[in-house]
Amino acid sequence: MALATSCHPECKRALNAQEDYDASQSAALVAANLISAARVILKLDTEYTSYSAQFLVDNACPKKEDGQSCELTVKDALAFALKEGLPKEVVWAHLGCMFKPPPSACRIPRVSMKEEVVEAKDLDGAFKLLVHQPVGAKLHVFSPQIDCVGEEVPLFACQIPRVPMKGEVIEATNWDEALELAMQQPVGARLHVFSPEFDRRFGEKGIYDGPSGKGTRYVGLRDVIVVEAARIKGKDVATVQICYKKKTSFVKVAVKSRSLRFNGGDKSQRTSLLVDFCMPRFSIN
């Protein structure tokens, strides 16, 4: 569930320069993992199969009126996958990759090349060669102007095979409903994260119970997968999988509703630390 670590050096540098949290990547990652888990549980796949989260980031983000992409949500990602299908992770770029061609492109058969290299001294000479075929060149690059130029997914990417995803997105409005869904398969959710309390519990260290008092900072909502529910010392506790600060781990979360204050405001809101439950339900027939 973590970002890939092996790639081109430029890609690795770009990943390291990213902020700790990307909402669309996180949502796509959770959606892809939910689909993988659901399909193996329902025996639609004979073994656990990883599906491409990056494909969802590339294609499923809603568009604003001005054409800019909105943040992807788990629900939107699941709905897109169920409608359009989803390629396996091995035939698409890894999550966060700045290079869009899928890994399978490296397996395209090679053709023997036995001819000569023809050069043009100026643009007029290049135009004459261009009549017959594309011409290679070198480009003087200036920043930030070049950074404003978009990079599209290659045309052949639309031919990458997708696994059909027929079904619907099921939502739960509270923990009791989510618990019923969790008895069938893992459930997606969003977690209210407060620091430093969450940092102390990250990595299966005790139970995360929300803010503890002064010095608490509200980090925001983070996408998680609910993988287990239990009652510990009289408390209803959910074990969730989360990618936090570029690391993936499991955290135990108290699910009882309580009054929470967000962003330093004076008004509190009664809610649970876990909200926005959803999961894919596949059509078996």
DOLUMDREN-619215 format. One record per residue: residue in one letter; x, y, z of N, C-alpha, C, O, CB in turn. Coordinates in steps of 0.2 Angstrom, whole numbers, padded with zeros to 4 digits, always signed. Glycine has a CB too. Example, Ala and Ser with C-alpha at 12.3 -4.5 7.8 and 13.67 -1.06 7.14 Angstrom:
A+0066-0028+0039+0062-0022+0039+0066-0016+0039+0071-0017+0042+0057-0022+0045
S+0064-0011+0035+0068-0005+0036+0064+0000+0039+0067+0006+0040+0070-0003+0029
// end
This chain:
M+0004-0006+0000+0000+0000+0000+0004+0006+0000+0002+0012+0000-0005+0000+0006
A+0011+0006+0000+0015+0011+0001+0017+0013-0007+0016+0009-0011+0022+0010+0005
L+0020+0019-0007+0023+0021-0014+0029+0017-0016+0032+0014-0012+0024+0029-0014
A+0029+0016-0022+0035+0012-0025+0041+0015-0023+0042+0022-0023+0034+0010-0032
T+0047+0012-0022+0053+0015-0021+0058+0013-0026+0063+0017-0026+0056+0012-0014
S+0057+0009-0031+0062+0007-0036+0059+0010-0043+0054+0008-0045+0063+0000-0037
C+0063+0015-0046+0061+0018-0052+0067+0022-0054+0072+0022-0052+0055+0023-0051
H+0066+0026-0060+0071+0030-0063+0073+0035-0057+0069+0038-0053+0068+0034-0069
P+0080+0037-0057+0082+0042-0052+0078+0048-0052+0077+0051-0046+0089+0043-0053
E+0076+0051-0058+0072+0057-0058+0066+0057-0055+0063+0061-0051+0072+0060-0065
C+0063+0051-0056+0056+0049-0053+0057+0049-0045+0053+0051-0042+0053+0043-0056
K+0062+0046-0043+0063+0045-0036+0064+0052-0032+0062+0053-0027+0069+0040-0034
R+0068+0056-0036+0069+0063-0033+0062+0067-0033+0061+0070-0028+0074+0067-0037
A+0058+0066-0038+0052+0069-0038+0047+0067-0032+0044+0070-0029+0048+0068-0045
L+0047+0060-0031+0043+0057-0026+0046+0060-0019+0042+0061-0014+0044+0049-0026
N+0052+0060-0018+0055+0063-0012+0053+0070-0010+0053+0072-0005+0062+0062-0012
A+0052+0074-0016+0051+0081-0015+0043+0082-0014+0041+0088-0012+0053+0084-0022
Q+0039+0077-0015+0032+0078-0014+0031+0079-0006+0034+0077-0002+0028+0071-0016
E+0025+0082-0005+0022+0082+0002+0021+0075+0005+0020+0071+0001+0016+0087+0002
D+0021+0075+0011+0019+0068+0014+0013+0065+0012+0012+0059+0012+0020+0069+0022
Y+0008+0070+0011+0001+0067+0009-0002+0070+0003-0002+0076+0002-0004+0069+0015
D-0004+0066-0001-0007+0068-0008-0014+0064-0007-0015+0058-0008-0003+0065-0014
A-0020+0068-0007-0026+0066-0006-0029+0061-0012-0032+0056-0010-0031+0072-0006
S-0027+0063-0018-0029+0059-0023-0026+0052-0024-0029+0047-0025-0028+0062-0030
Q-0019+0052-0022-0015+0046-0022-0018+0041-0016-0018+0035-0017-0008+0047-0021
S-0019+0044-0011-0021+0041-0005-0028+0037-0006-0029+0031-0005-0022+0045+0001
A-0033+0041-0009-0039+0038-0011-0039+0033-0016-0042+0028-0016-0044+0044-0014
A-0034+0034-0021-0034+0029-0026-0031+0022-0024-0032+0017-0026-0029+0031-0032
L-0026+0023-0019-0023+0017-0016-0028+0013-0012-0028+0007-0012-0017+0020-0011
V-0032+0017-0008-0037+0013-0004-0042+0010-0008-0043+0004-0007-0040+0018+0001
A-0044+0013-0014-0049+0010-0018-0046+0004-0022-0050-0001-0022-0051+0015-0023
A-0040+0004-0024-0037-0001-0027-0036-0007-0022-0037-0013-0024-0030+0001-0030
N-0034-0006-0016-0033-0011-0011-0040-0014-0009-0041-0020-0008-0030-0009-0005
L-0045-0010-0009-0052-0013-0008-0054-0017-0013-0057-0023-0012-0057-0007-0007
I-0053-0016-0019-0055-0020-0025-0051-0026-0025-0054-0032-0026-0054-0016-0031
S-0045-0026-0024-0041-0032-0023-0043-0037-0018-0044-0043-0019-0033-0030-0022
A-0045-0034-0012-0047-0038-0007-0054-0041-0008-0055-0047-0007-0047-0034+0000
A-0058-0037-0011-0065-0040-0012-0065-0045-0017-0069-0050-0017-0070-0034-0014
R-0061-0044-0023-0061-0049-0028-0058-0056-0026-0061-0061-0028-0057-0046-0034
V-0053-0056-0022-0051-0062-0020-0055-0066-0015-0056-0072-0014-0044-0062-0016
I-0059-0062-0010-0064-0065-0006-0070-0068-0009-0072-0073-0008-0066-0059-0001
L-0072-0064-0015-0078-0067-0018-0076-0072-0024-0080-0074-0028-0081-0061-0022
K-0069-0074-0024-0066-0078-0028-0067-0076-0036-0067-0081-0040-0070-0085-0027
L-0067-0070-0037-0067-0067-0044-0060-0068-0046-0059-0068-0052-0070-0060-0044
D-0055-0067-0042-0048-0068-0043-0046-0075-0039-0048-0075-0033-0044-0062-0041
T-0042-0079-0042-0039-0085-0038-0034-0083-0033-0033-0087-0029-0037-0090-0044
E-0031-0077-0034-0026-0075-0029-0026-0068-0028-0029-0064-0032-0019-0078-0031
Y-0023-0065-0023-0023-0058-0022-0020-0054-0027-0014-0056-0029-0020-0056-0015
T-0023-0050-0031-0021-0047-0037-0021-0039-0036-0026-0036-0034-0025-0048-0043
S-0015-0036-0037-0014-0029-0036-0017-0025-0042-0014-0027-0048-0007-0027-0034
Y-0021-0020-0041-0023-0017-0047-0021-0009-0046-0018-0007-0041-0031-0016-0047
S-0020-0006-0052-0017+0000-0053-0020+0006-0049-0025+0008-0052-0015+0002-0060
A-0017+0009-0044-0019+0015-0041-0018+0021-0045-0022+0026-0046-0017+0016-0034
Q-0012+0021-0049-0010+0026-0053-0015+0027-0059-0016+0033-0061-0003+0025-0055
F-0017+0022-0061-0022+0022-0067-0028+0026-0064-0031+0030-0068-0025+0015-0069
L-0030+0025-0058-0036+0029-0055-0034+0037-0055-0038+0041-0056-0038+0026-0049
V-0028+0038-0052-0026+0045-0052-0026+0048-0059-0028+0054-0060-0019+0045-0049
D-0023+0044-0064-0023+0047-0071-0030+0048-0074-0030+0053-0078-0019+0042-0075
N-0035+0044-0072-0041+0044-0076-0047+0046-0072-0052+0048-0075-0041+0038-0079
A-0047+0045-0066-0054+0045-0062-0055+0052-0058-0060+0053-0056-0054+0039-0057
C-0050+0056-0058-0051+0062-0054-0056+0067-0058-0056+0068-0064-0044+0066-0054
P-0062+0069-0054-0067+0073-0057-0064+0079-0060-0059+0082-0057-0072+0074-0052
K-0067+0082-0064-0065+0089-0067-0069+0094-0065-0075+0094-0065-0065+0088-0075
K-0066+0100-0064-0070+0106-0063-0072+0109-0069-0070+0107-0075-0066+0111-0059
E-0076+0115-0069-0078+0118-0075-0073+0121-0079-0073+0121-0085-0083+0123-0073
D-0067+0123-0076-0062+0125-0080-0057+0120-0082-0052+0121-0085-0058+0130-0075
G-0059+0114-0081-0055+0108-0084-0050+0106-0079-0046+0100-0080-0051+0110-0090
Q-0049+0109-0073-0044+0107-0068-0046+0101-0064-0053+0100-0063-0042+0113-0063
S-0042+0097-0062-0044+0091-0058-0046+0092-0051-0042+0096-0048-0039+0085-0059
C-0051+0089-0049-0053+0090-0041-0049+0084-0038-0046+0079-0041-0060+0089-0040
E-0049+0084-0031-0046+0079-0027-0050+0073-0028-0056+0073-0028-0045+0081-0020
L-0047+0067-0029-0051+0061-0030-0053+0058-0023-0049+0059-0018-0046+0056-0034
T-0059+0055-0023-0061+0052-0017-0061+0044-0018-0061+0042-0023-0068+0055-0014
V-0061+0041-0012-0062+0033-0013-0068+0032-0017-0068+0027-0021-0062+0030-0006
K-0074+0035-0015-0080+0033-0018-0080+0035-0026-0082+0030-0030-0086+0038-0015
D-0077+0040-0028-0076+0042-0035-0072+0037-0038-0073+0034-0044-0073+0049-0036
A-0066+0035-0035-0062+0030-0038-0065+0023-0039-0064+0020-0044-0055+0029-0034
L-0069+0021-0034-0072+0014-0034-0078+0015-0040-0078+0010-0044-0076+0013-0028
A-0081+0020-0040-0087+0021-0045-0083+0021-0052-0086+0018-0057-0090+0027-0044
F-0078+0024-0053-0075+0024-0060-0072+0017-0062-0073+0015-0067-0069+0029-0060
A-0069+0013-0057-0067+0007-0058-0072+0002-0060-0072-0002-0064-0063+0004-0052
L-0078+0003-0056-0083-0002-0058-0087-0001-0064-0090-0005-0067-0089-0001-0052
K-0086+0006-0067-0089+0007-0073-0084+0006-0079-0086+0003-0084-0091+0015-0073
E-0078+0008-0078-0073+0008-0084-0068+0002-0083-0065+0000-0088-0069+0014-0084
G-0068-0002-0078-0063-0007-0077-0056-0004-0075-0055+0002-0074-0062-0011-0084
L-0052-0009-0073-0045-0007-0070-0040-0012-0072-0041-0018-0072-0046-0007-0062
P-0034-0009-0075-0029-0013-0076-0025-0016-0070-0025-0013-0065-0024-0010-0081
K-0021-0021-0071-0017-0024-0065-0011-0019-0064-0009-0016-0069-0015-0031-0067
E-0009-0019-0058-0003-0014-0056+0003-0016-0061+0007-0011-0062-0002-0015-0049
V+0004-0022-0063+0010-0023-0066+0011-0021-0073+0016-0020-0076+0011-0031-0067
V+0005-0019-0076+0005-0016-0083+0004-0008-0083+0003-0006-0089+0000-0019-0087
W+0004-0005-0078+0004+0002-0077+0009+0005-0073+0012+0001-0069-0003+0004-0075
A+0010+0011-0073+0016+0015-0069+0014+0014-0062+0008+0014-0060+0016+0022-0071
H+0019+0014-0058+0018+0014-0050+0015+0020-0048+0015+0025-0051+0024+0012-0047
L+0012+0020-0042+0009+0026-0039+0014+0031-0038+0019+0030-0035+0005+0024-0033
G+0012+0037-0041+0016+0043-0040+0022+0044-0045+0026+0048-0045+0020+0043-0033
C+0022+0039-0050+0027+0039-0055+0026+0045-0060+0020+0046-0062+0027+0032-0059
M+0031+0048-0062+0031+0054-0066+0031+0052-0073+0030+0056-0078+0036+0059-0064
F+0033+0046-0075+0033+0043-0081+0027+0039-0083+0026+0034-0079+0040+0039-0082
K+0023+0040-0087+0016+0037-0088+0016+0031-0092+0012+0027-0091+0012+0042-0092
P+0021+0029-0097+0020+0023-0100+0021+0017-0096+0025+0017-0091+0026+0022-0106
P+0017+0012-0097+0016+0006-0092+0023+0002-0092+0026+0002-0097+0010+0002-0093
P+0024-0002-0087+0030-0006-0087+0030-0011-0093+0036-0013-0095+0031-0010-0080
S+0024-0013-0095+0024-0018-0100+0027-0016-0107+0029-0020-0111+0017-0021-0102
A+0028-0009-0108+0031-0007-0114+0038-0009-0115+0040-0009-0121+0031+0001-0114
C+0042-0011-0110+0048-0013-0110+0049-0020-0114+0054-0022-0116+0052-0013-0104
R+0043-0024-0114+0043-0030-0117+0041-0030-0124+0040-0036-0127+0038-0035-0113
I+0040-0025-0127+0039-0024-0134+0045-0027-0138+0050-0025-0137+0037-0017-0137
P+0043-0032-0143+0049-0035-0147+0053-0030-0151+0050-0024-0153+0046-0040-0152
R+0060-0031-0151+0064-0026-0154+0065-0029-0162+0066-0034-0163+0071-0026-0151
V+0066-0024-0166+0067-0025-0173+0074-0023-0175+0077-0018-0173+0062-0021-0178
S+0078-0027-0178+0085-0026-0180+0085-0020-0184+0081-0019-0189+0088-0032-0184
M+0090-0015-0183+0091-0009-0186+0098-0009-0190+0103-0008-0186+0091-0003-0181
K+0098-0009-0196+0104-0009-0200+0104-0004-0206+0102-0006-0211+0106-0016-0203
E+0105+0002-0204+0105+0007-0209+0110+0013-0207+0115+0011-0204+0098+0010-0210
E+0109+0019-0209+0114+0024-0207+0110+0030-0203+0104+0031-0204+0117+0027-0213
V+0114+0034-0200+0112+0040-0197+0112+0046-0202+0118+0048-0204+0115+0041-0190
V+0107+0050-0203+0107+0056-0207+0106+0062-0203+0101+0062-0199+0101+0055-0213
E+0110+0067-0204+0109+0073-0200+0108+0079-0204+0109+0079-0210+0116+0074-0196
A+0104+0084-0201+0102+0090-0204+0106+0096-0201+0106+0096-0195+0095+0091-0205
K+0109+0100-0205+0113+0106-0202+0108+0111-0199+0110+0115-0194+0118+0108-0207
D+0102+0112-0202+0098+0118-0200+0091+0116-0200+0089+0110-0202+0099+0124-0204
L+0086+0120-0199+0079+0119-0198+0076+0117-0205+0072+0113-0206+0075+0124-0195
D+0079+0120-0210+0077+0119-0217+0078+0111-0219+0074+0108-0222+0080+0124-0222
G+0084+0109-0217+0086+0103-0219+0082+0098-0215+0080+0092-0217+0094+0102-0217
A+0080+0099-0209+0076+0095-0205+0069+0094-0207+0066+0089-0207+0076+0098-0197
F+0067+0100-0210+0060+0100-0213+0060+0095-0219+0055+0091-0220+0058+0107-0215
K+0065+0095-0223+0065+0090-0229+0065+0083-0226+0062+0078-0229+0072+0091-0233
L+0069+0081-0221+0069+0075-0218+0062+0073-0215+0060+0067-0215+0074+0074-0213
L+0059+0078-0212+0052+0077-0209+0047+0075-0214+0042+0072-0212+0050+0083-0205
V+0048+0076-0220+0043+0074-0225+0042+0066-0225+0037+0064-0227+0045+0077-0232
H+0048+0063-0224+0048+0056-0225+0047+0052-0218+0044+0047-0218+0055+0054-0227
Q+0049+0055-0212+0048+0052-0206+0050+0057-0200+0052+0062-0202+0053+0046-0205
P+0048+0055-0194+0049+0059-0188+0057+0060-0188+0061+0056-0190+0047+0057-0182
V+0059+0066-0185+0066+0068-0184+0068+0069-0177+0064+0072-0173+0067+0074-0189
G+0073+0067-0175+0076+0068-0168+0079+0075-0168+0082+0077-0173+0080+0062-0166
A+0079+0078-0162+0082+0084-0161+0084+0085-0153+0081+0081-0149+0078+0090-0163
K+0087+0090-0151+0088+0092-0144+0085+0099-0143+0085+0103-0148+0096+0093-0143
L+0082+0100-0137+0078+0106-0136+0081+0110-0130+0083+0107-0125+0071+0104-0134
H+0082+0116-0131+0084+0120-0126+0078+0121-0121+0073+0124-0123+0086+0127-0128
V+0079+0119-0115+0073+0119-0110+0075+0125-0105+0080+0126-0102+0073+0113-0106
F+0069+0129-0104+0069+0134-0099+0064+0133-0094+0058+0131-0096+0069+0141-0102
S+0065+0134-0087+0060+0133-0082+0059+0140-0079+0063+0144-0078+0063+0128-0077
P+0052+0142-0077+0047+0137-0076+0043+0136-0082+0038+0132-0082+0043+0139-0071
Q+0044+0139-0088+0040+0138-0094+0038+0131-0096+0033+0129-0097+0043+0142-0100
I+0044+0127-0096+0043+0120-0098+0038+0116-0093+0035+0111-0095+0049+0117-0099
D+0039+0118-0087+0035+0115-0081+0027+0116-0082+0023+0112-0080+0037+0117-0075
C+0025+0121-0086+0018+0123-0087+0015+0118-0093+0009+0119-0094+0017+0130-0088
V+0020+0115-0096+0017+0111-0102+0015+0104-0099+0019+0100-0096+0023+0110-0107
G+0009+0102-0101+0006+0095-0098+0009+0090-0102+0012+0090-0108-0001+0095-0099
E+0009+0084-0099+0011+0078-0102+0005+0073-0102+0003+0071-0097+0017+0075-0098
E+0003+0070-0108-0002+0066-0109+0000+0059-0109+0006+0057-0110-0006+0067-0115
V-0005+0054-0107-0003+0047-0107-0003+0045-0114-0007+0047-0118-0009+0043-0103
P+0002+0041-0116+0003+0039-0123-0004+0036-0126-0008+0033-0122+0008+0034-0124
L-0005+0036-0133-0011+0034-0135-0012+0026-0134-0018+0024-0133-0011+0035-0143
F-0006+0022-0135-0007+0015-0134-0009+0013-0127-0011+0007-0126+0000+0012-0136
A-0009+0018-0122-0011+0016-0115-0018+0014-0115-0020+0010-0111-0010+0022-0111
C-0022+0017-0120-0029+0015-0120-0030+0007-0122-0036+0005-0121-0033+0019-0124
Q-0025+0004-0124-0026-0003-0126-0024-0008-0121-0024-0014-0121-0022-0004-0132
I-0021-0005-0115-0020-0009-0109-0026-0013-0107-0031-0010-0106-0016-0005-0103
P-0025-0019-0106-0031-0023-0104-0034-0021-0097-0030-0020-0093-0030-0031-0104
R-0040-0021-0097-0043-0019-0090-0048-0025-0088-0051-0028-0092-0048-0013-0091
V-0048-0026-0082-0052-0031-0079-0059-0028-0077-0059-0023-0074-0049-0034-0072
P-0064-0031-0080-0071-0028-0079-0073-0028-0072-0071-0033-0068-0076-0032-0083
M-0076-0023-0070-0078-0022-0063-0085-0021-0062-0087-0015-0063-0074-0016-0059
K-0089-0026-0062-0097-0025-0062-0099-0025-0055-0098-0030-0051-0100-0030-0066
G-0103-0020-0053-0105-0020-0046-0108-0013-0044-0109-0009-0048-0100-0022-0041
E-0107-0011-0038-0110-0005-0035-0106-0003-0029-0103-0007-0026-0117-0005-0034
V-0106+0004-0027-0102+0006-0021-0107+0007-0016-0112+0010-0016-0099+0013-0023
I-0106+0003-0010-0110+0003-0004-0107+0008+0001-0101+0007+0002-0111-0004-0002
E-0112+0012+0004-0110+0016+0009-0113+0015+0016-0119+0012+0016-0111+0024+0007
A-0110+0016+0021-0113+0015+0028-0112+0022+0031-0108+0026+0031-0109+0010+0032
T-0118+0024+0035-0118+0030+0038-0115+0031+0045-0114+0036+0048-0125+0033+0038
N-0114+0025+0048-0112+0025+0055-0108+0018+0056-0107+0014+0052-0117+0025+0060
W-0105+0018+0062-0100+0012+0063-0104+0005+0063-0101+0000+0061-0097+0013+0070
D-0110+0005+0066-0114-0001+0066-0115-0004+0059-0115-0010+0058-0121+0000+0070
E-0117+0001+0055-0118-0002+0048-0112-0004+0045-0111-0009+0041-0121+0004+0044
A-0106+0000+0046-0100-0002+0043-0097-0009+0046-0094-0012+0043-0094+0004+0045
L-0099-0010+0052-0097-0016+0055-0100-0022+0052-0097-0027+0051-0099-0016+0063
E-0106-0021+0050-0110-0027+0046-0106-0028+0039-0106-0034+0037-0117-0025+0045
L-0104-0022+0036-0101-0023+0030-0094-0026+0031-0092-0030+0027-0100-0016+0026
A-0091-0025+0036-0084-0027+0038-0084-0034+0039-0078-0038+0039-0081-0023+0044
M-0089-0037+0041-0090-0045+0042-0089-0048+0035-0088-0054+0035-0096-0047+0045
Q-0090-0045+0029-0090-0048+0023-0083-0047+0020-0080-0051+0016-0096-0045+0018
Q-0081-0041+0020-0074-0039+0017-0072-0032+0020-0076-0029+0023-0075-0038+0009
P-0065-0030+0019-0063-0024+0021-0067-0018+0019-0070-0018+0013-0056-0023+0019
V-0067-0013+0023-0071-0007+0021-0067-0001+0021-0062+0000+0025-0077-0006+0027
G-0068+0003+0016-0064+0010+0016-0068+0015+0021-0074+0015+0022-0064+0013+0009
A-0064+0019+0023-0066+0025+0028-0061+0031+0028-0056+0030+0025-0067+0022+0035
R-0063+0036+0031-0059+0042+0032-0058+0043+0040-0062+0042+0044-0061+0048+0029
L-0052+0044+0042-0050+0045+0049-0048+0052+0051-0044+0055+0047-0044+0040+0050
H-0051+0055+0056-0049+0061+0058-0042+0060+0062-0041+0056+0067-0054+0064+0063
V-0037+0064+0059-0030+0063+0062-0028+0069+0066-0028+0075+0064-0025+0061+0057
F-0026+0068+0072-0023+0073+0077-0016+0072+0079-0015+0066+0080-0028+0074+0083
S-0012+0077+0078-0005+0076+0080-0004+0080+0087-0006+0085+0087+0000+0078+0074
P+0000+0077+0091+0005+0071+0090+0002+0065+0093+0005+0060+0092+0011+0073+0095
E-0005+0065+0094-0008+0059+0097-0007+0053+0092-0005+0047+0094-0015+0060+0099
F-0009+0054+0086-0009+0049+0081-0002+0046+0079+0000+0040+0079-0012+0051+0074
D+0003+0051+0079+0010+0049+0078+0013+0044+0084+0017+0040+0082+0015+0055+0078
R+0010+0045+0090+0012+0040+0095+0009+0033+0094+0012+0029+0097+0010+0043+0102
R+0004+0033+0091+0000+0026+0090+0002+0023+0083+0000+0017+0082-0007+0027+0091
F+0005+0027+0079+0006+0024+0072+0011+0018+0073+0017+0019+0076+0009+0030+0067
G+0010+0013+0070+0014+0007+0070+0011+0002+0075+0015-0002+0079+0021+0009+0071
E+0005+0002+0077+0002-0003+0081+0004-0002+0089+0006-0007+0092+0003-0010+0079
K+0005+0004+0091+0007+0006+0098+0001+0008+0102-0001+0014+0102+0012+0011+0098
G-0003+0004+0105-0009+0006+0109-0015+0007+0104-0015+0005+0098-0007+0011+0113
I-0019+0011+0107-0026+0013+0104-0026+0020+0103-0025+0024+0107-0032+0011+0108
Y-0027+0022+0097-0028+0030+0095-0035+0032+0097-0040+0029+0095-0027+0031+0087
D-0035+0037+0101-0041+0039+0104-0043+0046+0103-0047+0049+0106-0041+0038+0112
G-0039+0049+0098-0041+0056+0096-0037+0061+0100-0032+0059+0103-0048+0058+0097
P-0039+0067+0100-0035+0073+0104-0035+0072+0111-0040+0069+0114-0038+0080+0102
S-0030+0074+0114-0029+0073+0122-0029+0080+0126-0030+0080+0132-0023+0070+0123
G-0029+0085+0122-0029+0092+0126-0025+0097+0122-0025+0097+0116-0027+0091+0133
K-0022+0102+0126-0018+0107+0123-0012+0104+0119-0009+0099+0121-0016+0112+0129
G-0010+0108+0114-0004+0106+0110-0006+0101+0105-0002+0099+0101+0001+0103+0115
T-0013+0100+0104-0015+0095+0099-0016+0099+0092-0019+0105+0093-0022+0092+0101
R-0014+0097+0087-0015+0100+0080-0019+0095+0076-0018+0089+0075-0008+0101+0077
Y-0024+0098+0073-0028+0094+0068-0025+0093+0061-0024+0098+0058-0036+0097+0068
V-0023+0087+0059-0020+0086+0053-0025+0086+0047-0024+0089+0042-0016+0080+0053
G-0030+0082+0048-0036+0082+0043-0038+0075+0042-0037+0070+0047-0033+0084+0036
L-0042+0074+0037-0045+0067+0036-0040+0063+0032-0037+0066+0027-0052+0068+0033
R-0039+0057+0033-0035+0052+0029-0039+0046+0028-0042+0043+0032-0028+0051+0033
D-0038+0044+0022-0041+0037+0019-0038+0031+0022-0032+0031+0023-0041+0037+0012
V-0042+0027+0025-0040+0021+0028-0044+0015+0025-0049+0015+0022-0040+0021+0036
I-0041+0009+0027-0045+0002+0026-0046-0001+0033-0042-0002+0036-0042-0002+0021
V-0053-0002+0034-0054-0006+0041-0054-0013+0039-0057-0016+0035-0062-0004+0043
V-0049-0016+0043-0047-0023+0042-0050-0028+0047-0050-0034+0047-0040-0024+0041
E-0051-0025+0053-0053-0029+0059-0057-0025+0064-0056-0019+0065-0047-0032+0062
A-0062-0028+0068-0065-0025+0073-0065-0029+0079-0066-0035+0079-0072-0023+0071
A-0064-0026+0085-0064-0030+0091-0066-0026+0097-0067-0019+0096-0057-0033+0093
R-0067-0029+0103-0069-0025+0109-0063-0026+0114-0062-0032+0116-0076-0027+0112
I-0060-0020+0115-0054-0021+0120-0055-0016+0126-0056-0010+0125-0047-0019+0116
K-0054-0019+0132-0055-0016+0138-0062-0012+0138-0062-0006+0140-0049-0011+0139
G-0067-0015+0135-0073-0012+0135-0075-0006+0130-0080-0003+0129-0074-0008+0142
K-0070-0006+0125-0070-0001+0120-0071-0004+0113-0067-0009+0112-0064+0004+0120
D-0075-0002+0109-0076-0004+0102-0070-0001+0098-0069+0005+0098-0082-0002+0099
V-0066-0006+0095-0059-0004+0092-0059-0006+0085-0060-0012+0084-0053-0006+0096
A-0057-0002+0080-0056-0004+0073-0048-0004+0072-0045+0000+0074-0060+0000+0068
T-0046-0009+0069-0039-0009+0066-0039-0007+0059-0043-0010+0055-0036-0016+0067
V-0036-0002+0057-0036+0001+0051-0029+0001+0048-0024+0001+0051-0038+0008+0051
Q-0029+0000+0041-0022+0001+0037-0022+0008+0034-0027+0010+0031-0022-0005+0032
I-0016+0011+0035-0016+0018+0033-0009+0020+0030-0004+0017+0033-0017+0023+0039
C-0008+0024+0025-0002+0026+0023-0001+0033+0025-0005+0038+0023-0001+0026+0015
Y+0004+0034+0030+0005+0040+0033+0012+0042+0033+0016+0038+0035+0002+0040+0041
K+0013+0048+0031+0020+0051+0030+0024+0046+0026+0030+0044+0028+0024+0052+0037
K+0021+0043+0021+0025+0039+0016+0026+0032+0019+0030+0028+0016+0031+0042+0013
K+0023+0030+0024+0024+0024+0027+0017+0020+0028+0013+0024+0030+0028+0024+0034
T+0017+0014+0027+0011+0010+0028+0011+0006+0035+0016+0003+0036+0009+0006+0022
S+0006+0006+0038+0006+0002+0045-0002+0002+0047-0006+0004+0044+0010+0006+0050
F-0003-0002+0052-0009-0003+0055-0010+0000+0062-0005+0001+0066-0010-0011+0056
V-0016+0003+0063-0017+0007+0069-0024+0005+0072-0028+0004+0068-0017+0015+0068
K-0024+0004+0078-0030+0003+0082-0033+0009+0084-0030+0014+0087-0029-0002+0088
V-0040+0010+0082-0043+0016+0083-0050+0015+0087-0054+0011+0085-0045+0019+0076
A-0051+0019+0092-0057+0019+0096-0063+0022+0092-0062+0028+0089-0056+0023+0103
V-0068+0019+0091-0073+0021+0086-0079+0025+0090-0084+0027+0086-0076+0015+0083
K-0079+0025+0096-0085+0028+0100-0085+0036+0098-0080+0039+0097-0084+0028+0108
S-0091+0038+0097-0092+0045+0096-0090+0050+0101-0091+0048+0107-0100+0047+0094
R-0088+0055+0100-0086+0060+0105-0086+0067+0102-0086+0068+0096-0079+0058+0108
S-0085+0072+0106-0085+0079+0104-0078+0081+0102-0073+0080+0105-0087+0084+0109
L-0077+0083+0095-0070+0085+0093-0070+0092+0090-0075+0094+0088-0069+0080+0087
R-0065+0095+0091-0064+0102+0089-0059+0102+0084-0053+0100+0085-0062+0107+0095
F-0061+0105+0078-0056+0105+0072-0053+0112+0071-0056+0117+0072-0060+0103+0066
N-0047+0112+0068-0044+0118+0066-0044+0124+0071-0044+0129+0070-0047+0120+0060
G-0043+0122+0078-0043+0127+0083-0049+0131+0084-0049+0136+0088-0037+0131+0081
G-0055+0128+0082-0061+0132+0083-0064+0131+0090-0062+0127+0093-0066+0130+0078
D-0068+0136+0091-0071+0136+0098-0077+0131+0098-0078+0128+0104-0074+0143+0100
K-0080+0130+0093-0086+0125+0093-0084+0118+0091-0079+0116+0087-0091+0127+0087
S-0087+0113+0095-0085+0106+0094-0091+0103+0091-0096+0105+0090-0084+0103+0101
Q-0089+0097+0088-0094+0093+0084-0094+0086+0086-0088+0083+0087-0092+0093+0076
R-0099+0083+0087-0100+0076+0090-0099+0072+0084-0104+0072+0080-0106+0075+0094
T-0094+0068+0084-0093+0063+0078-0088+0057+0080-0086+0058+0086-0091+0067+0072
S-0088+0053+0076-0083+0047+0077-0076+0049+0074-0076+0053+0069-0085+0040+0075
L-0071+0046+0076-0064+0047+0073-0065+0044+0066-0061+0046+0061-0059+0044+0077
L-0069+0039+0065-0069+0036+0058-0076+0038+0055-0081+0037+0058-0069+0028+0059
V-0076+0040+0049-0082+0042+0045-0081+0040+0038-0076+0037+0036-0083+0050+0046
D-0087+0041+0034-0087+0040+0027-0085+0033+0025-0080+0032+0021-0082+0045+0023
F-0089+0028+0027-0088+0021+0026-0090+0020+0019-0096+0022+0017-0091+0017+0031
C-0086+0016+0015-0089+0013+0009-0085+0007+0007-0079+0006+0009-0088+0019+0003
M-0088+0003+0002-0084-0003+0000-0087-0005-0007-0093-0003-0009-0085-0009+0005
P-0084-0008-0011-0087-0011-0018-0090-0017-0017-0088-0022-0013-0081-0012-0023
R-0096-0018-0020-0100-0024-0020-0100-0027-0027-0104-0023-0031-0107-0023-0016
F-0097-0032-0028-0097-0035-0035-0103-0039-0037-0105-0043-0033-0090-0038-0036
S-0105-0039-0043-0110-0043-0046-0106-0050-0048-0102-0050-0052-0114-0040-0052
I-0108-0055-0045-0104-0062-0046-0106-0065-0053-0102-0068-0056-0106-0067-0040
N-0113-0064-0054-0115-0067-0061-0112-0063-0067-0114-0065-0072-0123-0067-0061
// end
